[in-house]
Amino acid sequence: MSRGLWVQAEIIAMATDLAEFLGAAVGLYLLFGVPLFPAGLITAVVAFGILALEQRGYRRFELAIAGLLGIVFLGFLYDLIVVGADPGGLAAGLVPRLAGGDSLLLVCGIIGATVMPHVVYLHSALTKSRVACRDDGEKRELLRFQRIDVLIGLGAAGLINLSMLVIAASLFHGTAFATGDAIQSAHDGLGRLVGGGAALAFAVALLASGLSSSSVGTYAGQIVMQGFIRRRIPLFVRRAVTMTPALVVLALGLPLTDSLVISQVVLSFGIPFALVPLLMLTRRRDIMGTFVNKPLTNAVAAAIATLIIGLNAFLLYDTFLA
């Protein structure tokens, strides 16, 4: 079971690495006109530099990622303010609904992009380094840090994803750009409909997002290997391996937007493989002691896992059997 969970976790880490690596390459292309394949090679060099920070301690690595995410947040916040949004339409859009197979695919992709399952493992590893956990009091302090981190991390990811949807809906619904399926179309549309500043903010945010998340994906892959099969390989070797699929996509000229969406859908399928074992372990008093889950926590987590599994199963049925 451990080997099986390790294999799927590695696939999930590589899927997100593919998406974010492509995003960073596209960001370089939009900002500086660098062709996509050379942009991918530049992205690889920068990602190696970010990973080198980890060798000097977790804190510098975390600060670098936090700084990049801050750039992402500010970039999309600027676009959101410039574009504006209809409050009534925004509120109505928050009501969950499905409008056919295409929307189901995007729903699963958004879930995977927001709750990246491989980060469950990485986040735990990074948080553990903050407190020694010699007694129950220090364990409770660690849990307090973890709750704050999760609240900030998932809150920021949710706001960024929401802002991207609102910007796209506000700008392109009912226009000639609404049918475009490429990231470059969104960038060009922002430039034409709003201005160069909004397009620049979009490209910078895309680049920063790709650099931060691709480094996180590589490091998460190392954590799951250590945890599941007790093996370790140098991070730079792993980075060289995980960037290969993205470079192949860039070299072959495959559709970037489709590749990005599918990779995020793959992340959605990985969530139950992280959530269900986590729930099975944390509900057991013989493992958790006084920190065992409360019945309400078990019920809510089981309901969420069931919902995500149901969405994934429905997507498979709608894609291959309907």
N, C-alpha and C positions, 0 to 999 in steps of 0.2 A: 504493500500500500504506500509506503514511504517513497519507493522508487517511482510509482505511478504519479503520485502527487508532485514529486520533483520534476518529472518530465513535463507535466502540464504547466507547472509554474515557470519553467524555463521557456516554454512556448509563449506563455503570456508576456513574460518580460521581453522577449524578442519582438512580439507583436507591437507592443507600445514603443519599443526602440525604433522599429521600422517607421511608425507613424511620425514620431517626433523628429527623427532624423530627416525625414522628407520635409517636414515643416520648416526646420531650420535651413535646409538647402533652398527651399522656395523663398524663405525670407531674405537670404543673401541675393538670390536672383532678382527679387523685387526691389531691393534697396540699391544694389550696385550693378545689376545687369550681368552678374557672373553666370555663365552657363551652368545648367543644373548638375552635371556630373562633377566638374571642378568645384562647384559650391558644396557638393557632398563631401569631397575630400577636405575642403577647408573646415567644414563642420566637424569632421573627424578629428582634425588637429586641435580645435578648440575644446572639444569634448575630452580629449586626452588631458588637456591642461586642467580642466575642472576636476577630473578624477585624481590628478596629482595632488590636489588640495587635501584629499582624504588621507593621504599618507602623512600629513602633518597634523591630523586630528579631526574628529567628527565635527567640531564646532566650526572650523573654517569651511568645511564642505557644506554644512547646513546654512551658514551665512551666505555663501555664494549662491546656493539654490534659492534662498529667500530673496536675495537681491534681484535675481533674474525674474522670479515670480512677481516681485514688486513692479518691475518694468512691464510685465504682461498686464498686470491689473491696471496700471496707470494708462497704458496704451489703449486698452479697450474702454476704460472709463472716459477718456478724452473723446473717443469716437461716439460713445453713447450720449455724452452731453451735447456734442455738435449735431448729431443726427436727431436727437430727441425721440420721444415715443408717446403714443396715445395711452394715457393711464388706463382708460377703459378697455382698450384692446389688449394691453399688457395683462390686466387682471383676468380677462377672459381666456387668454392664452395659457394661463397657469392651470387651468382646469384640464386634467388628463383626458385624452381622447385619442382614438386611432382613426386614421382615414385611409385604410388599405395597407397593402404589404410594404410599400415604400416608407410610409410613416413608421411602421413597426420596425423596420431595419434601422431607421434613424433613432427611434426610441432606445433600442438596445445599444446602439453606438454611443448615445449620450450617457447612458448608465455606465457603460464601460469606461468612457473618457473621464467621468467624474469620480467613480469609485474604482480606481485602478487596483485590481486584486493583488498584484505583486507588491504593491506598496504596503499592504497589511504586514507582510513579513519584514520589509525594510524599516518601516516606521517603528515596529517593536524593537528591532535591533538598535536603532539609533537612540530610542528613548531609554533603553536599559543602561546605556553608558553614563547616564546622568546621576544615578543614585546607586549606592552599593547594595542595597536591599539586604542588610544584615538582620533585620527584624521586621515584624508586621507594620510598625510605624513607618519605616522607610519604604516598604512596599506600597502603603497607602499614599505616601508622597509621590511615588513613581506613577501611580494610577492618576493622581491629580494632574501631573504633567501631561500624561497621555491624553486625558480628556480635553485639556486645553489645546494640545497639538491637533487632535482630531477635529475639534470645533473650528479652529482657525483654518486648517488645511482643507477640509471638505467644504467649509463655508466659502473660502476663496475660490476653490474650483467650481463650486456651484454658481457663484456670482459671475465668474468669467464666462462659463458656458452660457449662462442666461443672457449676459450682455451681447455675446456673439449672435445669438438667435434674435434678440430684439433689434440689433443693428441691421441684420440681414432683412428681417421682416419689414422694418420701417423704410428701408431704402429701396428694396428690389421688388416688393410685392406689386404686381400690376405694371411693371416696367419691362423694358426689353432685356434687362439684366436678370430677370427672375428665372429665365430658363437656362442660364449659364450653369455649368457643372464644374467649373475650375476655380481654384483659389485665386488665380490671376484675374478672373472675371470680377470677383468681389473687390479685389484691390483696384482694378481699373474703374469699377463702378463707383467706389468711394471717391476716387480722384475726380471723376466727371460730375457726380451729383452733389458732392459736398465740398471737396477741395483737396489740395495736395497735402495739407497737414493731417487730415484724417487718414489718407492713404499711407502716409509715412508712419503714423502711429500704428496702423494695422500691420505693416511689414515689420516694424521693430518688435512689436509684441509677438508676432509669429516666430521671429528668429530667437527671441529670448525664451519663449515657451519650448521650442525645439531643443535648444541647448540644455536647458535645465532638466527636461523630462528624459532626454536620451541618456544623460549621465545617471539619473536615478534608476532607469531601467537596467543599465549595466550593473550597477551596484546591487540592485535587488536580486539579480541573477546570481551574484556571488553569495548573497545571504542564504538563498534557498538551497544552493548546493551544499553549503556548510551545514545547514540545519537538517536536511533530509537524508543526505548520503555521507556526510562528514568528509567531504572532499573540498579542496580549495585550489584554484588556479590563479595566477597573477591577473589583477584587474585589467591590465593593458592587453593581455592575450585575449581575455574575454571580450574586451571592447572591439578588438580587431575582428573577432568572430561574429559578434552581434551586429556590426555595421554592414556586414557583407550583403544580407538581403536587401537593405536599402540602396546600396550602391548598385546592385543588380537591377533594381527597379528603375533607378535613374539612368543607368547605362542603356537599358532596353527601351527607354521612353514609354513605359507603361503609364496608364492614366493615373495621375497623382491623387486626384480627389477620390476616385473609387478605391484606390489602395489605402488611403487614410481612413475612409469610412469602414471598410471591411476589417482593418486592423483593430478598430475600436469595438466592433461587434464581437471579435474574438475575445477581447477583454471582458465583455459582458458574460460570455460563456465560462470564463474563469472564476467569476465571483463566487458561485456556489462551492467550488472546490476549495476556496479559502474559508468561506463562511460556515459551511456545514461541519467540517472537522473542528473548527474553532468552537462552535456551539456544543458539539459533542463532548469536548474536553472541559470547557468552562462550566458545564452543568453538573460535573462530577465532584462531589465533596471530597472523595478520597484523593483527588489531584489538587483541587483548589483550596481545600480547608475552609477558613473563614471567608475567603474571597469568592466562594461559589456564586454562580448567578442566582439572582432572585427569580421567582417563577414568572413575574411580569417580563423580565429581560428575556427569558427563554421563549416566552410566547411571542413577543414582538420580533425577535430574531428569526424564529421559525416561520412567522408569517412573511417576513421580508424575503427570506430564502425561497419560500414556496412561490412567491410572486415572481421573482427573477427567473426561477427555473421554469415557471409556466410561460413567461414571455419568450424565453429562449426556445422552449419546445414548440410554441405556437409559430415562432419564426421559421423553425425547421420545417414544420408541417406546411406553412404557407408557401415556402420556397420550393420544396421538393415534392409535395404530395397534392397540394390543392390544385 
